Protein backbone atom coordinates (compact mmCIF):
# COMPACT_ATOMS: atom_id res chain seq x y z
CA UNK A 1 0.00 0.00 0.00
CA UNK A 2 1.19 3.52 -0.74
CA UNK A 3 2.59 5.49 2.13
CA UNK A 4 0.26 8.01 3.66
CA UNK A 5 0.70 11.49 2.23
CA UNK A 6 0.62 14.23 4.79
CA UNK A 7 -1.05 17.52 3.99
CA UNK A 8 0.59 20.79 4.92
CA UNK A 9 -2.84 22.30 5.48
CA UNK A 10 -3.79 20.21 8.53
CA UNK A 11 -2.12 18.92 11.68
CA UNK A 12 -0.05 15.81 10.90
CA UNK A 13 -1.54 13.69 13.71
CA UNK A 14 -5.14 14.47 12.72
CA UNK A 15 -4.54 13.89 9.02
CA UNK A 16 -2.63 10.68 9.59
CA UNK A 17 -5.36 9.32 11.88
CA UNK A 18 -8.06 10.01 9.31
CA UNK A 19 -6.09 8.37 6.52
CA UNK A 20 -5.15 5.34 8.61
CA UNK A 21 -8.83 5.02 9.51
CA UNK A 22 -9.80 5.10 5.82
CA UNK A 23 -7.06 2.63 4.85
CA UNK A 24 -8.05 0.04 7.47
CA UNK A 25 -11.74 0.36 6.67
CA UNK A 26 -11.06 -0.10 2.96
CA UNK A 27 -9.06 -3.24 3.69
CA UNK A 28 -12.03 -4.61 5.63
CA UNK A 29 -14.36 -3.82 2.73
CA UNK A 30 -11.96 -5.38 0.21
CA UNK A 31 -11.65 -8.54 2.30
CA UNK A 32 -7.94 -8.06 2.99
CA UNK A 33 -8.83 -8.12 6.69
CA UNK A 34 -11.19 -10.97 7.49
CA UNK A 35 -13.73 -11.29 10.34
CA UNK A 36 -11.99 -11.97 13.67
CA UNK A 37 -8.56 -11.12 12.23
CA UNK A 38 -6.49 -9.03 14.65
CA UNK A 39 -5.15 -5.67 13.46
CA UNK A 40 -1.67 -4.98 14.84
CA UNK A 41 -0.57 -1.41 15.51
CA UNK A 42 3.06 -2.07 14.70
CA UNK A 43 2.31 -3.80 11.39
CA UNK A 44 -0.09 -1.09 10.19
CA UNK A 45 2.29 1.70 11.26
CA UNK A 46 5.12 0.07 9.32
CA UNK A 47 3.04 -0.55 6.20
CA UNK A 48 1.65 3.01 6.13
CA UNK A 49 4.88 4.70 7.24
CA UNK A 50 3.35 6.46 10.24
CA UNK A 51 3.91 6.34 13.97
CA UNK A 52 1.80 4.07 16.14
CA UNK A 53 -0.14 7.00 17.64
CA UNK A 54 -2.44 7.70 14.64
CA UNK A 55 -2.90 3.95 14.19
CA UNK A 56 -3.97 3.61 17.82
CA UNK A 57 -6.43 6.51 17.41
CA UNK A 58 -7.82 5.08 14.18
CA UNK A 59 -8.33 1.67 15.77
CA UNK A 60 -10.17 3.28 18.66
CA UNK A 61 -12.50 5.11 16.24
CA UNK A 62 -13.15 1.95 14.24
CA UNK A 63 -14.06 0.10 17.41
CA UNK A 64 -16.55 2.84 18.34
CA UNK A 65 -18.08 2.65 14.83
CA UNK A 66 -18.47 -1.12 15.01
CA UNK A 67 -15.93 -2.09 12.36
CA UNK A 68 -13.59 -3.57 14.96
CA UNK A 69 -14.12 -5.06 18.40
CA UNK A 70 -11.73 -4.64 21.33
CA UNK A 71 -10.66 -7.91 22.95
CA UNK A 72 -9.17 -7.42 26.44
CA UNK A 73 -5.44 -8.25 26.62
CA UNK A 74 -5.32 -9.06 22.89
CA UNK A 75 -6.14 -5.91 20.91
CA UNK A 76 -8.60 -5.04 18.17
CA UNK A 77 -9.99 -7.48 15.64
CA UNK A 78 -12.38 -7.22 12.71
CA UNK A 79 -16.00 -7.55 13.83
CA UNK A 80 -18.08 -10.25 12.18
CA UNK A 81 -21.46 -9.50 10.62
CA UNK A 82 -23.83 -12.12 11.99
CA UNK A 83 -27.46 -13.04 11.39
CA UNK A 84 -28.29 -11.47 14.76
CA UNK A 85 -26.58 -8.23 13.70
CA UNK A 86 -28.59 -8.16 10.48
CA UNK A 87 -31.91 -8.63 12.26
CA UNK A 88 -31.16 -5.95 14.88
CA UNK A 89 -30.11 -3.41 12.29
CA UNK A 90 -33.08 -4.08 10.05
CA UNK A 91 -35.53 -3.85 12.95
CA UNK A 92 -34.37 -0.26 13.34
CA UNK A 93 -34.38 0.47 9.61
CA UNK A 94 -37.85 -1.02 9.12
CA UNK A 95 -39.25 1.27 11.80
CA UNK A 96 -37.53 4.50 10.73
CA UNK A 97 -36.54 4.46 7.07
CA UNK A 98 -40.09 4.17 5.63
CA UNK A 99 -40.98 7.22 7.74
CA UNK A 100 -38.00 9.07 6.28
CA UNK A 101 -39.14 8.28 2.73
CA UNK A 102 -42.68 9.38 3.54
CA UNK A 103 -41.31 12.73 4.71
CA UNK A 104 -39.04 12.94 1.66
CA UNK A 105 -42.15 13.06 -0.54
CA UNK A 106 -42.98 16.42 1.01
CA UNK A 107 -39.50 17.91 0.91
CA UNK A 108 -37.86 16.51 -2.24
CA UNK A 109 -36.50 19.12 -4.64
CA UNK A 110 -35.86 18.67 -8.36
CA UNK A 111 -32.08 18.76 -8.03
CA UNK A 112 -31.93 16.01 -5.45
CA UNK A 113 -34.46 13.90 -7.34
CA UNK A 114 -32.35 14.18 -10.49
CA UNK A 115 -29.29 13.11 -8.50
CA UNK A 116 -31.15 10.10 -7.10
CA UNK A 117 -32.16 9.09 -10.62
CA UNK A 118 -28.52 9.31 -11.69
CA UNK A 119 -27.49 7.06 -8.81
CA UNK A 120 -30.22 4.57 -9.73
CA UNK A 121 -29.01 4.52 -13.34
CA UNK A 122 -25.40 3.95 -12.29
CA UNK A 123 -26.43 1.02 -10.10
CA UNK A 124 -28.54 -0.48 -12.89
CA UNK A 125 -25.58 -0.23 -15.27
CA UNK A 126 -23.33 -2.05 -12.81
CA UNK A 127 -25.81 -4.88 -12.38
CA UNK A 128 -26.13 -5.51 -16.12
CA UNK A 129 -22.91 -7.55 -16.06
CA UNK A 130 -21.32 -9.97 -13.61
CA UNK A 131 -20.44 -8.42 -10.26
CA UNK A 132 -16.71 -8.66 -9.48
CA UNK A 133 -15.22 -7.49 -6.14
CA UNK A 134 -14.48 -4.00 -7.46
CA UNK A 135 -18.03 -3.64 -8.80
CA UNK A 136 -19.40 -4.89 -5.47
CA UNK A 137 -17.61 -2.10 -3.62
CA UNK A 138 -18.83 0.48 -6.12
CA UNK A 139 -22.39 -0.82 -5.93
CA UNK A 140 -22.32 -0.73 -2.13
CA UNK A 141 -21.06 2.87 -2.19
CA UNK A 142 -23.72 3.97 -4.68
CA UNK A 143 -26.43 2.16 -2.73
CA UNK A 144 -25.35 3.84 0.50
CA UNK A 145 -25.39 7.24 -1.20
CA UNK A 146 -28.87 6.55 -2.61
CA UNK A 147 -30.31 5.70 0.80
CA UNK A 148 -28.40 8.55 2.47
CA UNK A 149 -29.86 11.09 0.05
CA UNK A 150 -33.38 9.73 0.49
CA UNK A 151 -33.11 9.94 4.27
CA UNK A 152 -31.58 13.41 4.14
CA UNK A 153 -34.47 14.56 1.93
CA UNK A 154 -36.81 13.92 4.87
CA UNK A 155 -35.75 17.28 6.27
CA UNK A 156 -35.68 15.77 9.76
CA UNK A 157 -32.15 16.16 11.09
CA UNK A 158 -32.66 13.96 14.14
CA UNK A 159 -34.09 11.14 12.07
CA UNK A 160 -31.21 11.48 9.63
CA UNK A 161 -28.67 11.32 12.45
CA UNK A 162 -30.33 8.25 13.98
CA UNK A 163 -30.31 6.36 10.68
CA UNK A 164 -26.91 7.43 9.36
CA UNK A 165 -24.68 4.91 11.12
CA UNK A 166 -27.24 2.10 10.99
CA UNK A 167 -27.80 2.40 7.24
CA UNK A 168 -24.09 2.82 6.50
CA UNK A 169 -23.21 -0.35 8.39
CA UNK A 170 -25.89 -2.56 6.85
CA UNK A 171 -25.45 -1.29 3.29
CA UNK A 172 -21.66 -1.50 3.28
CA UNK A 173 -21.67 -4.90 4.96
CA UNK A 174 -23.89 -6.30 2.22
CA UNK A 175 -22.06 -8.70 -0.08
CA UNK A 176 -23.59 -8.06 -3.49
CA UNK A 177 -21.63 -11.02 -4.90
CA UNK A 178 -24.19 -13.20 -3.10
CA UNK A 179 -27.05 -11.60 -5.05
CA UNK A 180 -28.25 -13.42 -8.14
CA UNK A 181 -29.73 -11.63 -11.15
CA UNK A 182 -33.28 -11.87 -9.76
CA UNK A 183 -32.31 -10.29 -6.44
CA UNK A 184 -30.42 -7.48 -8.13
CA UNK A 185 -33.24 -6.69 -10.57
CA UNK A 186 -35.73 -6.60 -7.69
CA UNK A 187 -33.53 -4.24 -5.67
CA UNK A 188 -33.01 -1.92 -8.64
CA UNK A 189 -36.75 -1.98 -9.40
CA UNK A 190 -37.50 -0.95 -5.81
CA UNK A 191 -35.19 2.05 -6.16
CA UNK A 192 -36.97 3.17 -9.33
CA UNK A 193 -40.43 2.63 -7.87
CA UNK A 194 -39.58 4.68 -4.78
CA UNK A 195 -38.57 7.56 -7.04
CA UNK A 196 -41.75 7.13 -9.10
CA UNK A 197 -43.82 7.31 -5.92
CA UNK A 198 -42.05 10.48 -4.86
CA UNK A 199 -42.64 12.03 -8.29
CA UNK A 200 -46.31 11.07 -7.98
CA UNK A 201 -46.41 12.74 -4.56
CA UNK A 202 -47.63 9.52 -2.98
CA UNK A 203 -46.03 9.08 0.47
CA UNK A 204 -48.02 5.91 1.18
CA UNK A 205 -46.72 4.28 -2.02
CA UNK A 206 -43.12 5.34 -1.32
CA UNK A 207 -43.32 4.11 2.27
CA UNK A 208 -44.76 0.75 1.19
CA UNK A 209 -42.06 0.14 -1.42
CA UNK A 210 -39.29 1.07 1.00
CA UNK A 211 -40.65 -1.40 3.52
CA UNK A 212 -40.72 -4.16 0.87
CA UNK A 213 -37.20 -3.20 -0.19
CA UNK A 214 -35.88 -3.48 3.36
CA UNK A 215 -37.66 -6.78 4.06
CA UNK A 216 -36.10 -8.33 0.95
CA UNK A 217 -32.66 -6.99 1.87
CA UNK A 218 -32.98 -8.24 5.45
CA UNK A 219 -33.67 -11.78 4.30
CA UNK A 220 -30.59 -11.73 2.05
CA UNK A 221 -28.39 -10.31 4.80
CA UNK A 222 -29.52 -13.05 7.16
CA UNK A 223 -28.99 -15.72 4.51
CA UNK A 224 -25.33 -14.84 3.99
CA UNK A 225 -23.75 -14.01 7.39
CA UNK A 226 -20.00 -13.66 7.39
CA UNK A 227 -18.43 -17.06 7.94
CA UNK A 228 -16.07 -17.76 10.77
CA UNK A 229 -12.43 -17.27 9.75
CA UNK A 230 -9.77 -19.88 9.77
CA UNK A 231 -8.45 -20.88 13.19
CA UNK A 232 -5.13 -19.19 12.48
CA UNK A 233 -6.90 -15.85 12.24
CA UNK A 234 -8.65 -16.29 15.56
CA UNK A 235 -5.43 -16.62 17.52
CA UNK A 236 -3.68 -13.31 18.24
CA UNK A 237 0.07 -13.19 17.52
BELCOR-V713450 format. One record per residue. N is the residue number from 0. RES is the residue in one small letter. SS is DSSP state (a for helix, b for strand, c for the rest). PSI is psi as a letter, one per 20 degrees, with the letter a starting at -180 (NA if undefined). OMEGA is omega in degrees with one decimal (999 if undefined). Layout:
N|RES|SS|PSI|OMEGA + N|RES|SS|PSI|OMEGA
This chain:
0|x|c|q|179.6 + 1|x|c|q|175.9 + 2|x|c|q|179.2 + 3|x|c|p|178.4 + 4|x|c|p|-178.9 + 5|x|c|p|178.0 + 6|x|c|q|176.8 + 7|x|c|i|-175.5 + 8|x|c|j|-178.2 + 9|x|c|q|178.3 + 10|x|c|p|-175.4 + 11|x|a|g|-175.7 + 12|x|a|g|-178.4 + 13|x|a|g|-179.6 + 14|x|a|g|-179.4 + 15|x|a|g|179.3 + 16|x|a|g|-178.9 + 17|x|a|g|-177.4 + 18|x|a|h|173.8 + 19|x|a|g|177.6 + 20|x|a|g|-178.8 + 21|x|a|h|-178.1 + 22|x|a|g|-179.7 + 23|x|a|g|-179.7 + 24|x|a|h|179.3 + 25|x|a|h|177.5 + 26|x|a|h|176.7 + 27|x|a|g|-179.6 + 28|x|a|h|-178.8 + 29|x|a|i|-179.0 + 30|x|c|j|176.9 + 31|x|c|h|172.6 + 32|x|c|p|-175.8 + 33|x|c|q|176.2 + 34|x|c|p|179.2 + 35|x|c|j|175.0 + 36|x|c|p|-179.7 + 37|x|b|q|178.8 + 38|x|b|o|-174.9 + 39|x|c|p|-179.7 + 40|x|a|g|-175.1 + 41|x|a|g|-178.6 + 42|x|a|g|-179.5 + 43|x|a|g|179.6 + 44|x|a|g|179.6 + 45|x|a|g|-177.7 + 46|x|a|h|-176.5 + 47|x|a|j|177.0 + 48|x|c|l|175.8 + 49|x|c|r|175.8 + 50|x|c|r|-178.1 + 51|x|a|i|-177.9 + 52|x|a|g|178.6 + 53|x|a|h|177.2 + 54|x|a|g|-179.9 + 55|x|a|g|179.1 + 56|x|a|g|-179.8 + 57|x|a|g|178.3 + 58|x|a|g|179.4 + 59|x|a|g|179.4 + 60|x|a|g|-178.7 + 61|x|a|h|174.9 + 62|x|a|g|-178.6 + 63|x|a|h|-179.5 + 64|x|a|i|177.4 + 65|x|c|j|178.6 + 66|x|c|h|178.7 + 67|x|b|r|173.0 + 68|x|b|p|-178.7 + 69|x|b|p|178.9 + 70|x|b|o|-177.3 + 71|x|c|p|176.3 + 72|x|c|j|-179.5 + 73|x|c|h|-179.8 + 74|x|b|b|-176.8 + 75|x|b|p|177.5 + 76|x|b|q|-177.9 + 77|x|b|p|179.9 + 78|x|c|q|177.1 + 79|x|c|q|177.0 + 80|x|c|o|-172.6 + 81|x|c|r|176.7 + 82|x|a|h|178.4 + 83|x|a|g|177.0 + 84|x|a|g|-177.8 + 85|x|a|g|-178.7 + 86|x|a|g|-179.8 + 87|x|a|g|-179.4 + 88|x|a|g|-176.8 + 89|x|a|h|171.5 + 90|x|a|g|179.0 + 91|x|a|g|-177.8 + 92|x|a|g|-178.1 + 93|x|a|h|177.4 + 94|x|a|h|-168.6 + 95|x|a|h|-173.4 + 96|x|a|h|174.2 + 97|x|a|h|176.5 + 98|x|a|g|179.8 + 99|x|a|g|-180.0 + 100|x|a|h|175.7 + 101|x|a|g|179.2 + 102|x|a|h|-179.9 + 103|x|a|h|177.4 + 104|x|a|h|-178.0 + 105|x|a|h|-170.6 + 106|x|a|i|-176.1 + 107|x|c|p|174.8 + 108|x|c|r|-174.2 + 109|x|a|h|-179.3 + 110|x|a|g|179.8 + 111|x|a|h|178.6 + 112|x|a|g|177.7 + 113|x|a|h|178.8 + 114|x|a|g|178.5 + 115|x|a|h|177.7 + 116|x|a|h|177.8 + 117|x|a|g|177.4 + 118|x|a|g|179.1 + 119|x|a|g|179.0 + 120|x|a|g|179.4 + 121|x|a|g|178.0 + 122|x|a|g|178.8 + 123|x|a|g|178.9 + 124|x|a|g|179.2 + 125|x|a|h|-175.3 + 126|x|c|i|178.3 + 127|x|c|h|179.1 + 128|x|c|r|-179.4 + 129|x|c|q|-175.3 + 130|x|c|o|176.0 + 131|x|c|r|-177.2 + 132|x|a|h|-179.9 + 133|x|a|g|178.8 + 134|x|a|h|177.7 + 135|x|a|g|179.2 + 136|x|a|g|-179.8 + 137|x|a|g|179.1 + 138|x|a|g|178.2 + 139|x|a|g|179.9 + 140|x|a|g|178.9 + 141|x|a|g|-179.8 + 142|x|a|g|176.9 + 143|x|a|g|-179.6 + 144|x|a|h|179.2 + 145|x|a|g|-179.6 + 146|x|a|h|179.3 + 147|x|a|g|-179.8 + 148|x|a|h|177.6 + 149|x|a|g|-178.7 + 150|x|a|g|179.8 + 151|x|a|h|-179.7 + 152|x|c|i|178.5 + 153|x|c|h|-177.6 + 154|x|c|j|-180.0 + 155|x|c|o|-173.8 + 156|x|a|h|-179.4 + 157|x|a|g|177.3 + 158|x|a|g|178.3 + 159|x|a|g|179.8 + 160|x|a|h|179.6 + 161|x|a|h|-174.6 + 162|x|a|i|-171.0 + 163|x|a|g|-177.0 + 164|x|a|h|-178.8 + 165|x|a|g|-179.5 + 166|x|a|g|-180.0 + 167|x|a|g|-178.2 + 168|x|a|g|-175.2 + 169|x|a|h|-179.6 + 170|x|a|g|-178.7 + 171|x|a|h|-179.7 + 172|x|a|i|-177.6 + 173|x|c|p|176.6 + 174|x|c|n|-176.1 + 175|x|a|i|176.6 + 176|x|a|h|179.1 + 177|x|a|i|179.7 + 178|x|c|p|172.5 + 179|x|c|a|-174.6 + 180|x|a|h|-179.8 + 181|x|a|g|179.2 + 182|x|a|g|-178.3 + 183|x|a|g|179.5 + 184|x|a|g|179.4 + 185|x|a|g|-179.7 + 186|x|a|g|179.3 + 187|x|a|h|178.2 + 188|x|a|g|177.5 + 189|x|a|g|179.1 + 190|x|a|g|-178.4 + 191|x|a|g|-177.3 + 192|x|a|h|175.9 + 193|x|a|g|179.3 + 194|x|a|h|177.0 + 195|x|a|g|179.4 + 196|x|a|h|178.7 + 197|x|a|g|177.8 + 198|x|a|h|179.7 + 199|x|c|j|-179.3 + 200|x|c|l|-179.2 + 201|x|c|n|-177.8 + 202|x|a|h|179.3 + 203|x|a|g|178.4 + 204|x|a|g|-179.3 + 205|x|a|g|-179.3 + 206|x|a|g|-179.4 + 207|x|a|g|-179.7 + 208|x|a|g|178.3 + 209|x|a|h|179.2 + 210|x|a|g|177.1 + 211|x|a|g|179.7 + 212|x|a|g|-178.2 + 213|x|a|h|178.2 + 214|x|a|g|178.8 + 215|x|a|g|179.8 + 216|x|a|h|179.6 + 217|x|a|g|-179.3 + 218|x|a|h|179.4 + 219|x|a|h|175.4 + 220|x|a|g|-176.7 + 221|x|a|h|-178.3 + 222|x|a|h|-176.2 + 223|x|c|m|175.9 + 224|x|c|q|178.2 + 225|x|c|p|-178.8 + 226|x|c|q|177.3 + 227|x|c|q|-179.0 + 228|x|c|r|176.9 + 229|x|c|q|-176.2 + 230|x|a|h|-177.8 + 231|x|a|h|-179.8 + 232|x|a|i|-178.9 + 233|x|a|i|-174.4 + 234|x|c|o|-179.1 + 235|x|c|q|-179.7 + 236|x|c|NA|999
